[in-house]
Amino acid sequence: MASRFVIVVALVVMAAPGVLAQRTPDGRPDLQGVWTNGTLTPLSRPAELANRFSLTETEAREFERTGFERAMKTVPEVDRITAGDLSEVYLDTATLKVVPDRRTSLIVDPPSGMLPAQLPAARERAARRRLSYDDPESRTLDERCLASFVFGGSSAAPPLVPNPIIQDLYRIVQTPQHVTIMSELVHDARIIRIGGTHLPPTVQQWMGDSIGWWEGDTLVVDTTNFTDKTHYRGSSPRLHVVERFTRTDGTIRYRATVDDPDTWASPWTVEMPFRTTREQIFEYACHEGNYAMENSLRGMRAKERDDEAAARKK
């Protein structure tokens, strides 16, 4: 009777949701499904919380209650003026929480919770980077609806830091040879080659070149070969990101170390959970609804006509 009881219990445990489903046929942790990393915890520790690693439970609830106001502070003033649809309903901030351990920043290293000092070379690059309303090629990738790099957040390109305004959904598809991460925002898809080698340094891509391997039950992803068009938070093509995906029941513990010797004085590391969700990924029709580029160019043509008319009057 005892042996039968043990067998029955074993079968129930194996069939329980979150146990059998967490392994693929080749025995690896199953990362597949739709996930969200949306959170109100900021990337860097707010100045008013300096030297505070975590919030009290009461402070965390207040932090969440004022989430919309905090999110809007990250939006450039020109966007706050022109984007009237940036409401709490649109941003859905009422559903967002701080990370479970109530940390005051997603950055876990350095211990200050702040980004390392930006090097003078990075500031010089930013000053040289001029955006022209008369040259579509000079506009940012997100404005051209080619890839998402807005408000300091990155969608499919590593590191997968939550966008403080548009909380993204991700679909992960996994085979023994590849793992693909598709983001809802702009529908970017990053293909990770398991056991692969990096492309030659001359081959540069918007989302970098990602290769991966398994260390026990953790998927490690190494990404290099970025271009100078992505410049995540001012980064250079020498950006190097190492990500670690560890599946737990209902979540993926995500940890990424970012290193760019041309941008920051030292590497920095973020950690956050990806939560499974029943929400669906919908079409992101960016180009179809994007009038910004057309209007910018039309505005320059109008300015040229005005300048010519003014010159003729002289």
N, C-alpha and C positions, 0 to 999 in steps of 0.2 A: 504493500500500500504506500509506504514512504517513497519508494522509487518511482511509482506512478505519479505521486504528487510533485516530485521534483521535475519529472518530464513535462507535466502539464504547465507548471510555473515557467519552465524554460521556454516552452512554445509561446506562452502568453507574452513573455518579455520580448522575444524575438519579433513577434507580430505587432508589438505596441508601436503607435505612431511616434516618430522621432527617434526610433532605435534602428529598425531595419531600413527605414527610408533614408537614413543618414549615410548609407554606404552604396556605392555604385557597384555594378557587377564585377569590376576589377578590384574591389575591396577598398577603394579610396573613399574618403569622406565626400558625401554628396553635397555640393555647393549649389545645385541647380534650383531654380525657382525665381520668384520676384521678391526683391529686397528693397528696403529703404534705409538710408543712413541719416534721415532728417532728425535734427536736434536743435534745441535752442542754446546749447553750450557753444560758446564762440571758439574760434580757432585759437586766438591769443587771449590771455587773461586780461580782463578789463582793469584799467588803472586803479579804480576804486577798490579792487579786490587784490591788490598787490600783496604778496606773501600769504595769500589764502589758497591752500590747495583745493579745498572743497567748501561747499555751502552747507549750512544746517538744513534740516528738513523744512523748517519754516521759511528760511531764505530761498530755498529752491522753489517753493510754491509761489513766492512773490516774484521771483525771477521769471517763472513761467507765465504768471498773470500779466506781466508787463512785456511779454515777448514781442508783440507787434511794434511797440515803441522802440524797443532795442533793435529790431530788424531794420526799421526805417532809418535809424541813425547810420546804418552801413551803406545806404543808397546815396549816391551823389545828389547834390541839391538840384541840379538841372533835371534829373530823372524824377525827383519827388514832385517837381513843379509840373512836368509834362505828363507824367503817368498817373492819371487819376484813378486807374483801376487797381493801384497798389493798396488794397484795403485788407483788413484782417480776414474777410471772407475769401478774397482771392488768394492770399498767401497761406491761409489755413494754419496760422500760427497757434490757434487755440488748441490744436491737436498735438502740438509738439511739446516734448519734455526735455529736461536736461539729461545727460547721460546717467546711468544707474548709480554710479558712485558719487554723483553730484559734484564732479570736478569743475573747477572754474575755467578750464581751458581744455581744448582737445590736445594741445601740445603737452606731452609728458616729459619731453627732454628738449631743451634745458629745463631744469627744475623750476625756473622762474615762470614757466608757462608762456613765455614770450618768444617771438621770432628772434633769432640771433641778429646782430647788427648787420645792416646791409652795407656792402662794400662800396667805396666810391665809384668803382667801375660800373656797378649796376646803375647807380644814379646818373652817371654820364650816358649810359646806353639809353636810359629813359628820356633824357633831355634831347638826345639825337633823334629819337623816334618821333617823327612828325606825322601827324595824320592830316591828310589833305581831303577836303570835301570835293575836290575836283579829280581825285584819282581813286577809283574803287579798290585798286590793288593795295593802297596804303591803309585801308580801313581794317579794323580788327576782324578776326575770324568769326567771332560771335555776331558782329554787326552784319557780316556778309552771309550769315546763316550757314556757315561751313563747319563750325565746331563751337562748343560752348566753353567760354572762358569769361564769365561775367561776375562782377561784384566780388572779385577775389576768389571765386569758387571754380572748380573744375569738375566736369561731368565724367566723361569716359577716360580722359587722360589722367594718369597718376600725378600726384596723390589724389585719391578720391575724397577730398575735403568737401563737406556739405556746402552747397550754395546757401548763403544766409537769406536769400529771397525766394528762390525757386527750389523747393525740396524735390530732389530727383528720385525716380524709381529706376531700378536696375534689374535686368533679366540675365541670369547666368546660365549658360549652356555648356555642358562638360562632356568630353570624351577622353579616352586614355592619351590621345595625342595633342588635344587642344582644349583650352578653356576660353570661351567668348563672353565678354561683359558688354551688354548693350544698355545704354542709358536712354531714358525716355526723352530727355532734352536733346533736341536736334537729331536723335536716333543715331548717335555715334556708337560704333562697335569696335571694341579692341580685342584682337585675337592674340592669345598667349600661346606660344609654341612650347609644349612640355618637352623638356630634354633638348631643346634646340640651342643654337648658338646665335650670337648677335650678328646682324648684318654689318657689312663694312661701314666704317665711320662716315663715309661719303654719302651713304643712303640715310637721309633724315626724313622723319615723318612727324606730322602734327601731334600725334599721340605717343610718339616715341616707338621704340622697338622692344617688345616685351617677350621674354623667355621665362619659363617656369620650371620648377622641380618640387618634389615632395620631400619634406623633412618630417618623417613620421606622419602625423595627421594634419600637418600644416602645409598649405600651398605657398611657396615662396616665389615671388615674381620680381624679376630684375629688368628695369626699363632704362634704356639709354637712347641715343640717336635722335634727340629732339631737334626741332628747327628753331630759328630765331623768330618765327611767327607766333609761337604759342606763349613764350615768355611768362610763365606762371608766376605771378607776384614779382615780376621783374627778372625772372630766371633767364639763363643763357642756354645755348645749345649744349653746354656741358652738364646740364641737369641730369642727375642720376637718382632714381627712386627704387628702393627695395621695399616691396609690400609683403605682408604675411597675412594669409586668410586662414583662420582656425575655426572650424565649425563646432558650435555647441548646440544644445537643444533649443531650436527656435531663433538662434542668432549666429552671426559670423563675427568673431572678434577680429577686427581689422586694425593692423598696425603698419605704419609706413615711415621709413626713414628717408629724408630728403637731403641730398648733398649737391651743392653747386659751388665749387671754389671760386667762381667768377661773380657770385651774387651774395652769399652769406659768409660770415666769419667762421661759422662752424655748421656741421650738420644739425638737423632737428627732426624730432619724431612726434607723430600724432597717433592717437589710439581712440577708437570709437566702435560701437556695435553696429552691425547691419542687422536689421530686424526683418523677419519674414512678414509678408503682407498679402492680403487678399485683393488689394487694389489692382486694377488693370492698367497696363501701359497703353496709352492712346496715341493716335497719330499726332505728330508734332509738325504741322504744316508751316514751317518758318518762311520759306521763300514765297509761298502763295499769299501770305498776308503781310509781306515785308515791303512797305512803301518808303522806308527811310533812305535807301540808297538812291532810288529813282528821284525822290524829292531833293536830296542833297545835290545831285547832278543838275537837276532842273534849276535849283536855286543859283548854282554857279553860272549857268547860261544866262539867267536873268541879270545877274550882277555884271556879266560881261557886256550885255546890251546897255545897261545903265551907265557903265563906265565909258562905252563908246559914245553914247549920247552926250554925256557930260564933256567929253573931250572935243566933240564937234562944236559945242557952244562956246568954247574958249577962243 
